[in-house]
């Protein structure tokens, strides 16, 4: 990979809100996740992502979610449980037409029910769309 490509990937992780020294918990990891995105996040934060068994507070959560993974609202509520106040969730869902695609209306409804505010969706790799979800306190700080 060229230096330019590395820089572009790193910028994506930064644009998604990741910062150095954050503890980022990853939920929903499976064989289909975007490894380049994972690596770019780890590069920005300066450490590995912590897994679902991590039992301390995290600054942010990366949640890989597919249509058949269960109830999205429940998954978001569970993700919030160990998140630092003012933290955010990067919800990653398969892009339109891919197996496991989740309707944007379902994401918006689940986020609202879980007490989160959703930012605009962004392309987060070849097969994934990312939605940055923030707690109301984190959303207020951005204003």
TORKOL-4160 file (C-alpha; in steps of 0.2 Angstrom, whole numbers, padded with zeros to 4 digits, m for minus):
143
<pt num="1" X="0000" Y="0000" Z="0000"/>
<pt num="2" X="0007" Y="0017" Z="m0004"/>
<pt num="3" X="0010" Y="0031" Z="0008"/>
<pt num="4" X="m0005" Y="0041" Z="0001"/>
<pt num="5" X="m0017" Y="0026" Z="0003"/>
<pt num="6" X="m0011" Y="0024" Z="0021"/>
<pt num="7" X="m0014" Y="0043" Z="0024"/>
<pt num="8" X="m0032" Y="0042" Z="0016"/>
<pt num="9" X="m0037" Y="0027" Z="0027"/>
<pt num="10" X="m0030" Y="0036" Z="0043"/>
<pt num="11" X="m0040" Y="0052" Z="0038"/>
<pt num="12" X="m0056" Y="0041" Z="0037"/>
<pt num="13" X="m0053" Y="0035" Z="0055"/>
<pt num="14" X="m0050" Y="0053" Z="0061"/>
<pt num="15" X="m0065" Y="0059" Z="0051"/>
<pt num="16" X="m0075" Y="0046" Z="0060"/>
<pt num="17" X="m0070" Y="0054" Z="0076"/>
<pt num="18" X="m0056" Y="0043" Z="0083"/>
<pt num="19" X="m0042" Y="0051" Z="0092"/>
<pt num="20" X="m0025" Y="0046" Z="0100"/>
<pt num="21" X="m0026" Y="0036" Z="0116"/>
<pt num="22" X="m0044" Y="0032" Z="0116"/>
<pt num="23" X="m0050" Y="0015" Z="0122"/>
<pt num="24" X="m0061" Y="0009" Z="0108"/>
<pt num="25" X="m0072" Y="m0007" Z="0111"/>
<pt num="26" X="m0077" Y="m0017" Z="0096"/>
<pt num="27" X="m0093" Y="m0027" Z="0096"/>
<pt num="28" X="m0100" Y="m0039" Z="0083"/>
<pt num="29" X="m0083" Y="m0044" Z="0075"/>
<pt num="30" X="m0084" Y="m0058" Z="0062"/>
<pt num="31" X="m0075" Y="m0064" Z="0047"/>
<pt num="32" X="m0084" Y="m0050" Z="0036"/>
<pt num="33" X="m0078" Y="m0035" Z="0045"/>
<pt num="34" X="m0067" Y="m0022" Z="0035"/>
<pt num="35" X="m0049" Y="m0026" Z="0041"/>
<pt num="36" X="m0042" Y="m0010" Z="0033"/>
<pt num="37" X="m0054" Y="0001" Z="0043"/>
<pt num="38" X="m0050" Y="m0009" Z="0059"/>
<pt num="39" X="m0031" Y="m0006" Z="0056"/>
<pt num="40" X="m0033" Y="0013" Z="0053"/>
<pt num="41" X="m0043" Y="0015" Z="0069"/>
<pt num="42" X="m0030" Y="0006" Z="0079"/>
<pt num="43" X="m0016" Y="0017" Z="0070"/>
<pt num="44" X="m0025" Y="0033" Z="0075"/>
<pt num="45" X="m0029" Y="0027" Z="0093"/>
<pt num="46" X="m0011" Y="0020" Z="0095"/>
<pt num="47" X="m0017" Y="0003" Z="0102"/>
<pt num="48" X="m0028" Y="m0012" Z="0098"/>
<pt num="49" X="m0047" Y="m0012" Z="0099"/>
<pt num="50" X="m0053" Y="m0020" Z="0115"/>
<pt num="51" X="m0066" Y="m0034" Z="0113"/>
<pt num="52" X="m0084" Y="m0038" Z="0119"/>
<pt num="53" X="m0077" Y="m0045" Z="0135"/>
<pt num="54" X="m0068" Y="m0029" Z="0140"/>
<pt num="55" X="m0076" Y="m0024" Z="0157"/>
<pt num="56" X="m0070" Y="m0006" Z="0160"/>
<pt num="57" X="m0077" Y="0010" Z="0152"/>
<pt num="58" X="m0072" Y="0014" Z="0134"/>
<pt num="59" X="m0071" Y="0031" Z="0125"/>
<pt num="60" X="m0080" Y="0024" Z="0110"/>
<pt num="61" X="m0088" Y="0009" Z="0103"/>
<pt num="62" X="m0086" Y="0001" Z="0085"/>
<pt num="63" X="m0102" Y="m0009" Z="0083"/>
<pt num="64" X="m0103" Y="m0021" Z="0067"/>
<pt num="65" X="m0121" Y="m0025" Z="0065"/>
<pt num="66" X="m0130" Y="m0035" Z="0052"/>
<pt num="67" X="m0149" Y="m0037" Z="0049"/>
<pt num="68" X="m0149" Y="m0055" Z="0057"/>
<pt num="69" X="m0139" Y="m0050" Z="0072"/>
<pt num="70" X="m0155" Y="m0047" Z="0082"/>
<pt num="71" X="m0163" Y="m0031" Z="0089"/>
<pt num="72" X="m0153" Y="m0016" Z="0085"/>
<pt num="73" X="m0160" Y="m0005" Z="0099"/>
<pt num="74" X="m0154" Y="m0019" Z="0111"/>
<pt num="75" X="m0137" Y="m0019" Z="0104"/>
<pt num="76" X="m0135" Y="0000" Z="0105"/>
<pt num="77" X="m0141" Y="0000" Z="0123"/>
<pt num="78" X="m0129" Y="m0014" Z="0127"/>
<pt num="79" X="m0115" Y="m0004" Z="0118"/>
<pt num="80" X="m0119" Y="0012" Z="0129"/>
<pt num="81" X="m0118" Y="0002" Z="0145"/>
<pt num="82" X="m0099" Y="0002" Z="0146"/>
<pt num="83" X="m0096" Y="0018" Z="0137"/>
<pt num="84" X="m0088" Y="0034" Z="0144"/>
<pt num="85" X="m0100" Y="0048" Z="0147"/>
<pt num="86" X="m0100" Y="0059" Z="0131"/>
<pt num="87" X="m0093" Y="0044" Z="0121"/>
<pt num="88" X="m0099" Y="0039" Z="0103"/>
<pt num="89" X="m0103" Y="0023" Z="0094"/>
<pt num="90" X="m0098" Y="0020" Z="0076"/>
<pt num="91" X="m0112" Y="0009" Z="0070"/>
<pt num="92" X="m0106" Y="m0001" Z="0054"/>
<pt num="93" X="m0119" Y="m0009" Z="0044"/>
<pt num="94" X="m0117" Y="m0018" Z="0027"/>
<pt num="95" X="m0120" Y="m0006" Z="0012"/>
<pt num="96" X="m0136" Y="m0007" Z="0001"/>
<pt num="97" X="m0137" Y="m0023" Z="m0008"/>
<pt num="98" X="m0125" Y="m0032" Z="0003"/>
<pt num="99" X="m0130" Y="m0047" Z="0014"/>
<pt num="100" X="m0136" Y="m0041" Z="0031"/>
<pt num="101" X="m0141" Y="m0023" Z="0025"/>
<pt num="102" X="m0150" Y="m0013" Z="0038"/>
<pt num="103" X="m0163" Y="0001" Z="0032"/>
<pt num="104" X="m0158" Y="0018" Z="0037"/>
<pt num="105" X="m0175" Y="0021" Z="0045"/>
<pt num="106" X="m0172" Y="0006" Z="0057"/>
<pt num="107" X="m0155" Y="0014" Z="0062"/>
<pt num="108" X="m0163" Y="0031" Z="0065"/>
<pt num="109" X="m0177" Y="0023" Z="0075"/>
<pt num="110" X="m0166" Y="0012" Z="0085"/>
<pt num="111" X="m0154" Y="0026" Z="0089"/>
<pt num="112" X="m0168" Y="0037" Z="0095"/>
<pt num="113" X="m0175" Y="0024" Z="0106"/>
<pt num="114" X="m0158" Y="0021" Z="0114"/>
<pt num="115" X="m0156" Y="0039" Z="0117"/>
<pt num="116" X="m0143" Y="0043" Z="0104"/>
<pt num="117" X="m0142" Y="0056" Z="0090"/>
<pt num="118" X="m0137" Y="0050" Z="0073"/>
<pt num="119" X="m0125" Y="0060" Z="0062"/>
<pt num="120" X="m0125" Y="0058" Z="0043"/>
<pt num="121" X="m0120" Y="0041" Z="0036"/>
<pt num="122" X="m0103" Y="0039" Z="0028"/>
<pt num="123" X="m0094" Y="0026" Z="0017"/>
<pt num="124" X="m0083" Y="0016" Z="0029"/>
<pt num="125" X="m0075" Y="0004" Z="0017"/>
<pt num="126" X="m0080" Y="m0006" Z="0002"/>
<pt num="127" X="m0094" Y="m0016" Z="0010"/>
<pt num="128" X="m0099" Y="m0005" Z="0025"/>
<pt num="129" X="m0108" Y="0011" Z="0029"/>
<pt num="130" X="m0104" Y="0020" Z="0046"/>
<pt num="131" X="m0116" Y="0030" Z="0056"/>
<pt num="132" X="m0109" Y="0040" Z="0070"/>
<pt num="133" X="m0121" Y="0040" Z="0085"/>
<pt num="134" X="m0118" Y="0051" Z="0100"/>
<pt num="135" X="m0125" Y="0052" Z="0118"/>
<pt num="136" X="m0135" Y="0068" Z="0119"/>
<pt num="137" X="m0122" Y="0076" Z="0131"/>
<pt num="138" X="m0108" Y="0072" Z="0117"/>
<pt num="139" X="m0120" Y="0080" Z="0104"/>
<pt num="140" X="m0122" Y="0096" Z="0114"/>
<pt num="141" X="m0103" Y="0098" Z="0116"/>
<pt num="142" X="m0101" Y="0097" Z="0097"/>
<pt num="143" X="m0112" Y="0113" Z="0095"/>
